[in-house]
Amino acid sequence: MILSDLLNALLRRWYVVLVGLVGTGVLCFLVAARVAPTYESTATATLVPGESTIAERGNPLMYLDGLILARDVLVRSLSSDDVREPVLEAFPGADFAVDGDPATSGPMIVIESTADTPDAASGIVQRVLDELPARLEALQDEVESPAADRISVLPLAEPAAPETVNTAVIRALGGVAGAGIVVTLIITGLVDGLIGGRRQRGRGRDRARPKAKAAAPHPPPHPAETAADTPAESSDAKPESNREKPDSESSETPAKTDLEPARMHQRSN
């Protein structure tokens, strides 16, 4: 139900959705222009055993299995702050990691770098690759290893061409796009609710308002007013009785005049 209401609101307020999507697109364009991609480069090296470990006229690569422990010690030494800080100071904003190659069972060392420019990515890998023999030699000096037993470093792959990594750009675009869509949905819902509420309030006022004003009924006469009107009617009746009296008198007058000659004749006789 909520999803259908949301879809209906988006269809009704499509202009708000359009403005929100356009604004989100503009923000994504600005973010893509400001967030620069990063560059990565890698190099690989391996450890080679000393002469005393290899049989006469033997192949050194056949004796690599016993150097895994020495590799782990060298990797830990290269990851210390004493080695990292001088390298990172030479390449501000860059970073590197040194670890054993998990794809092999030998004493392989993988160097990975991340930088803002291709040159910095390649330069930091080369710097760490050059640091490997020096750091290994320093460790063997500390344990006073004989010259015949000293391990050496053999580079297997020079720093590869830096690859462009858009992970930061994709994350930034995803965050901006997601936030823009969420804000668009919220604003669309608010606008639809405000407009719908106004329409409902207007319809409620129209229903409450009467369509035609009927004439107010006259209130029944008060008993005091009825009593006050009764004397007036009696006073109006009195003149009518007075008007009837002259008529009766006029009707009697001819009768009296007709009897006068008869009375006079009797008196003369």
C-alpha positions as CSV (number, residue, x, y, z in Angstrom):
1,M,0.0,0.0,0.0
2,I,2.8,2.4,0.9
3,L,4.6,1.6,-2.3
4,S,1.5,2.2,-4.5
5,D,0.9,5.5,-2.7
6,L,4.5,6.5,-3.3
7,L,4.3,5.6,-7.0
8,N,1.1,7.6,-7.3
9,A,2.7,10.6,-5.6
10,L,5.6,10.4,-8.0
11,L,3.3,10.3,-11.0
12,R,1.3,13.2,-9.7
13,R,4.3,15.4,-8.8
14,W,6.4,14.3,-11.8
15,Y,7.7,17.9,-12.1
16,V,9.3,17.7,-8.6
17,V,10.9,14.4,-9.5
18,L,12.3,15.8,-12.7
19,V,13.8,18.8,-10.9
20,G,15.3,16.4,-8.3
21,L,16.8,14.1,-10.9
22,V,18.3,17.0,-12.8
23,G,19.8,18.4,-9.6
24,T,21.2,15.0,-8.7
25,G,22.8,14.7,-12.2
26,V,24.4,18.1,-11.8
27,L,25.8,17.2,-8.4
28,C,27.2,13.9,-9.8
29,F,28.9,15.8,-12.7
30,L,30.5,18.2,-10.2
31,V,31.7,15.4,-8.0
32,A,33.1,13.5,-10.9
33,A,35.0,16.6,-12.0
34,R,36.5,17.3,-8.6
35,V,37.2,13.7,-7.3
36,A,40.3,12.5,-9.2
37,P,41.0,8.8,-9.8
38,T,43.9,7.0,-8.2
39,Y,46.7,4.9,-9.8
40,E,48.1,1.6,-8.8
41,S,51.4,-0.1,-9.7
42,T,52.9,-3.5,-8.7
43,A,56.2,-5.3,-8.7
44,T,57.3,-8.7,-7.6
45,A,60.6,-10.1,-6.3
46,T,61.7,-13.3,-4.7
47,L,64.5,-14.4,-2.3
48,V,67.4,-16.6,-3.4
49,P,69.4,-18.8,-1.0
50,G,73.1,-18.5,-0.4
51,E,75.8,-20.5,-2.1
52,S,76.3,-22.8,0.9
53,T,72.7,-24.0,0.7
54,I,72.9,-24.9,-3.0
55,A,74.5,-28.1,-4.1
56,E,77.5,-28.0,-6.4
57,R,76.3,-26.8,-9.8
58,G,72.8,-26.8,-8.4
59,N,69.9,-24.6,-9.5
60,P,69.1,-21.9,-6.8
61,L,65.5,-21.8,-7.8
62,M,65.1,-25.4,-6.6
63,Y,65.9,-24.4,-3.0
64,L,63.3,-21.6,-2.4
65,D,61.0,-23.6,-0.1
66,G,63.2,-22.9,2.9
67,L,63.1,-19.1,2.5
68,I,59.5,-18.5,3.4
69,L,60.4,-17.7,7.0
70,A,63.1,-15.3,5.9
71,R,60.6,-13.7,3.5
72,D,58.1,-13.1,6.4
73,V,60.8,-11.4,8.5
74,L,61.8,-9.1,5.6
75,V,58.1,-8.2,4.9
76,R,57.6,-7.3,8.5
77,S,60.8,-5.2,8.5
78,L,59.7,-3.3,5.3
79,S,56.3,-2.6,6.9
80,S,57.8,-0.9,10.0
81,D,57.7,2.9,10.4
82,D,61.5,3.2,10.1
83,V,61.1,2.2,6.4
84,R,57.7,3.5,5.6
85,E,58.1,7.1,6.7
86,P,61.2,8.0,4.6
87,V,59.5,6.5,1.5
88,L,56.2,8.3,2.1
89,E,57.8,11.6,2.7
90,A,59.4,11.4,-0.8
91,F,55.9,10.7,-2.3
92,P,53.3,12.8,-0.5
93,G,49.8,11.4,-0.8
94,A,51.0,8.0,-1.8
95,D,50.9,4.7,0.0
96,F,52.4,1.2,-0.5
97,A,52.0,-2.3,0.9
98,V,54.5,-5.2,1.0
99,D,53.2,-8.7,1.5
100,G,53.9,-12.3,0.5
101,D,52.3,-13.6,-2.7
102,P,49.4,-15.7,-1.6
103,A,49.2,-17.4,-5.0
104,T,52.5,-19.2,-4.6
105,S,54.1,-21.3,-1.9
106,G,57.6,-19.8,-2.4
107,P,59.3,-16.7,-0.9
108,M,57.6,-14.3,-3.4
109,I,57.2,-10.7,-2.3
110,V,54.5,-8.4,-3.9
111,I,54.8,-4.6,-3.7
112,E,51.7,-2.6,-4.4
113,S,51.5,1.2,-4.5
114,T,48.6,3.8,-4.7
115,A,49.1,7.4,-5.7
116,D,47.3,10.3,-7.2
117,T,49.5,10.4,-10.3
118,P,51.0,7.6,-12.5
119,D,54.5,8.8,-11.9
120,A,54.2,8.7,-8.2
121,A,52.7,5.2,-8.3
122,S,55.6,3.9,-10.4
123,G,58.2,5.8,-8.4
124,I,57.2,4.5,-5.0
125,V,57.2,0.9,-6.2
126,Q,60.7,1.3,-7.6
127,R,61.8,2.9,-4.4
128,V,60.5,0.0,-2.3
129,L,62.0,-2.5,-4.7
130,D,65.4,-0.9,-4.3
131,E,65.0,-1.0,-0.6
132,L,64.6,-4.7,-0.5
133,P,68.2,-5.7,-0.9
134,A,69.5,-3.0,1.5
135,R,67.0,-4.0,4.2
136,L,67.7,-7.7,3.8
137,E,71.5,-7.0,4.0
138,A,70.9,-5.0,7.2
139,L,69.0,-7.9,8.8
140,Q,71.7,-10.4,7.9
141,D,74.3,-8.1,9.3
142,E,72.5,-8.0,12.6
143,V,72.6,-11.8,12.9
144,E,76.2,-11.9,11.6
145,S,75.3,-14.3,8.8
146,P,78.4,-15.7,6.9
147,A,78.9,-14.5,3.4
148,A,78.3,-18.0,1.9
149,D,74.9,-18.2,3.7
150,R,73.6,-14.8,2.8
151,I,70.2,-14.6,1.1
152,S,69.8,-12.3,-1.9
153,V,66.8,-10.7,-3.7
154,L,65.9,-11.4,-7.3
155,P,63.5,-9.0,-8.9
156,L,60.9,-10.9,-11.0
157,A,58.8,-8.1,-12.4
158,E,59.7,-4.5,-12.8
159,P,57.1,-1.9,-11.8
160,A,54.1,-2.4,-14.0
161,A,52.4,0.5,-15.9
162,P,50.1,2.3,-13.5
163,E,46.4,1.4,-13.8
164,T,43.7,3.9,-13.3
165,V,41.4,3.0,-10.4
166,N,38.0,4.8,-10.2
167,T,37.0,3.3,-6.9
168,A,37.0,6.7,-5.1
169,V,35.0,8.3,-8.0
170,I,32.5,5.5,-8.0
171,R,32.0,5.7,-4.3
172,A,31.5,9.4,-4.4
173,L,29.1,9.2,-7.3
174,G,27.1,6.4,-5.5
175,G,26.9,8.4,-2.3
176,V,25.8,11.6,-4.1
177,A,23.3,9.8,-6.4
178,G,21.8,7.9,-3.4
179,A,21.4,11.0,-1.3
180,G,19.9,12.9,-4.2
181,I,17.3,10.2,-4.9
182,V,16.4,10.0,-1.2
183,V,16.0,13.7,-0.9
184,T,13.9,13.8,-4.1
185,L,11.6,11.2,-2.8
186,I,11.2,13.0,0.5
187,I,10.5,16.4,-1.1
188,T,8.1,14.8,-3.5
189,G,6.2,13.2,-0.6
190,L,6.1,16.5,1.3
191,V,4.9,18.5,-1.7
192,D,2.2,15.9,-2.5
193,G,1.1,15.9,1.1
194,L,0.8,19.7,1.3
195,I,-1.1,20.0,-1.9
196,G,-3.4,17.1,-1.0
197,G,-4.0,18.5,2.4
198,R,-5.0,21.9,1.0
199,R,-7.4,20.3,-1.4
200,Q,-9.0,18.3,1.3
201,R,-9.4,21.3,3.6
202,G,-11.0,23.2,0.7
203,R,-13.5,20.4,0.0
204,G,-14.4,20.3,3.7
205,R,-15.2,24.0,3.7
206,D,-17.3,23.6,0.6
207,R,-19.3,20.8,2.2
208,A,-19.8,22.7,5.4
209,R,-21.0,25.8,3.6
210,P,-24.8,25.7,2.8
211,K,-25.7,25.8,-0.9
212,A,-28.7,28.3,-0.6
213,K,-29.7,30.5,2.3
214,A,-33.3,29.7,3.3
215,A,-35.6,32.5,4.6
216,A,-35.6,32.4,8.4
217,P,-39.1,31.3,9.7
218,H,-41.1,34.0,11.6
219,P,-41.3,33.2,15.3
220,P,-44.8,32.6,16.7
221,P,-46.5,35.6,18.1
222,H,-45.9,36.3,21.8
223,P,-49.0,36.0,24.0
224,A,-48.4,39.6,25.2
225,E,-48.5,40.8,21.6
226,T,-51.8,38.9,21.0
227,A,-53.4,40.6,24.0
228,A,-52.2,44.0,22.9
229,D,-53.8,43.5,19.5
230,T,-57.3,42.5,20.9
231,P,-58.4,46.0,22.1
232,A,-57.5,47.5,18.9
233,E,-59.8,45.1,17.1
234,S,-62.7,45.9,19.5
235,S,-62.1,49.6,19.0
236,D,-62.3,49.0,15.3
237,A,-65.6,47.2,15.7
238,K,-67.3,50.1,17.6
239,P,-67.3,52.5,14.7
240,E,-68.9,49.9,12.6
241,S,-71.8,49.6,15.0
242,N,-72.0,53.3,15.1
243,R,-72.2,53.4,11.4
244,E,-75.2,50.9,11.4
245,K,-77.2,53.1,13.7
246,P,-77.9,55.9,11.3
247,D,-79.2,53.4,8.8
248,S,-81.7,52.1,11.3
249,E,-82.8,55.6,12.2
250,S,-83.2,56.6,8.6
251,S,-85.3,53.5,8.0
252,E,-87.6,54.5,10.9
253,T,-88.0,58.1,9.9
254,P,-90.2,57.4,6.8
255,A,-92.5,55.3,8.9
256,K,-93.0,58.2,11.3
257,T,-93.7,60.7,8.5
258,D,-96.3,58.4,7.0
259,L,-98.3,58.3,10.2
260,E,-98.5,62.0,10.7
261,P,-101.3,62.7,8.2
262,A,-103.5,60.0,9.7
263,R,-103.1,61.4,13.2
264,M,-103.9,64.9,12.0
265,H,-107.1,63.6,10.3
266,Q,-108.3,61.9,13.4
267,R,-107.7,65.1,15.4
268,S,-109.8,67.2,13.0
269,N,-112.8,64.8,13.2
